[in-house]
C-alpha cells in the first residue's frame, strides 16, 4: 500500500525513514513495527531505509489534552541522519490522529538538512 502511494503520487524520493516506537512500546511488542514496515518497503521499492530518528522520551498522551506538548522533545536524530543531507526523504508512520507526532518527527529531521520531506501514514484516526 505504501509503495502504491509512492508510485501513484509520483514521489521522487531518495530514502525512507520512519517514526520510531518508544522503548516501552518496543519492549511490550518485542519489535518496532514501523522499522519492520520501512525495511519491507525498502525491499519492495529498492529505496534504502535508515533509522534516522530515535525516541528519547516516553509520552503519555492520556495525561494531557495538548498532544503537541506531549510529543515535544520525544525524538532525536541518530548518527545515520547524516545520510539525509540534501536528500528527498519519505517519513512513514502508522496512524495519524492529530498530526503532532508526525510534525514533531519532521521538525527534528529538518536538523539533518534534507532537501525535502514527504509524510505518509498508513491510517487516519477519525475517532
N, C-alpha and C positions, 0 to 999 in steps of 0.2 A: 504494500500500500504506500509506504513512504517513497519507494523507488518510482512508483507510478506518479506520485505527486511531483517528484523532481522532473520526470520526463514531461508530464503534461503541462507544467509551468515553464518548461524550457530553462530550468535553472542551470546556470553555468557556475558550478562550484568546484573548488579545489580539494576540499576535505570536509570531513564530518566530525562533529563532536556532540556532546550530549550534556544534559543537566544531570549531575551525579546524585546518587542517593546518599543520605546521611549515614553515618557509621551505625546508628541503631537500626535503620531500615535494612542495611546490608546484613547486619548480624541476624536480624529477625528472618529475612528471606534466605540468607546464605549466599547471596549474589547481588550484583547491581543490575537490575533488569534493563535499564536504558543502555548500559555498557554492552550488554549482550545484543540488544537490538542494533546498536551502532556497528558492532562487529559483523552482524549478519548483513546489514545494509552495505558495509564495505565489500563483502563477498559478492553480493548481487550487483552492485553498481561499479565495482572496480575502483572506487574512490577510497583513499586512505581515511581511516578514522583514528582519532587520537584522544587521549584523556587530557583535555586542556584545563578542566576545572576540577576542584575537589571541594567537597562540603566541609567547612571548617567549624560550623556551628549547627547544633540541632535547633529546630524550630518547633514550637508548639503553638500552632495556629488556633487552638482552642482557647488559649489564654488572652487573645487579643482579637478585636474586630478589625484591626488595621493590618491587613495582610502585607501591605507594602513595608510596614515597620517590622513585621515578623520575619521577613526574609533579608533585611538589611544585614550585610556582613556575613551572610551564610556561605558565600563562595570565595575561593581564592584561585589564582592561576597556578598551574603546575609548571614544572620545568619544561614540559612538552609544549607549552603555549608559545614558545618562540617560533614554532612552525607556522603559526597563524599570521605572522608579519607579512603584510601585502597580499594575503590570500583571500579568496571568497569562501566563506565558511558557512556550513549548514549546522545550526544548533537544533537538536531534537529533544523533545520531552514527551512524556506520556499523556498527561491531562492538563488542559488549560482551564483554570477556574476563573481567577481574576486577571491573570497575566502577569502578576507581580513577580513570581518566581522566574519566569522566562525573561522579564525585563531586567531583573537583578543579575541574572546569569549573563545576559548580553552586555550589560554595563561593565561587568568585570572582564569579559572577553575583549572589550574595546581597548583595554590596557595592553593587550598583545599586538595592537595596531593592525588588525585585519583590514583588507580592502573593503569588504562587505560582509555582513552577517545576515543570513536568511534564517527565519524562525519557522519551525514546523512541529506541529503536535499531532498525536495520534487521535485524541478525542477531546471534545469540549464538554465541560460540566456545566450544563444549563440549569442545574437544580438550584 
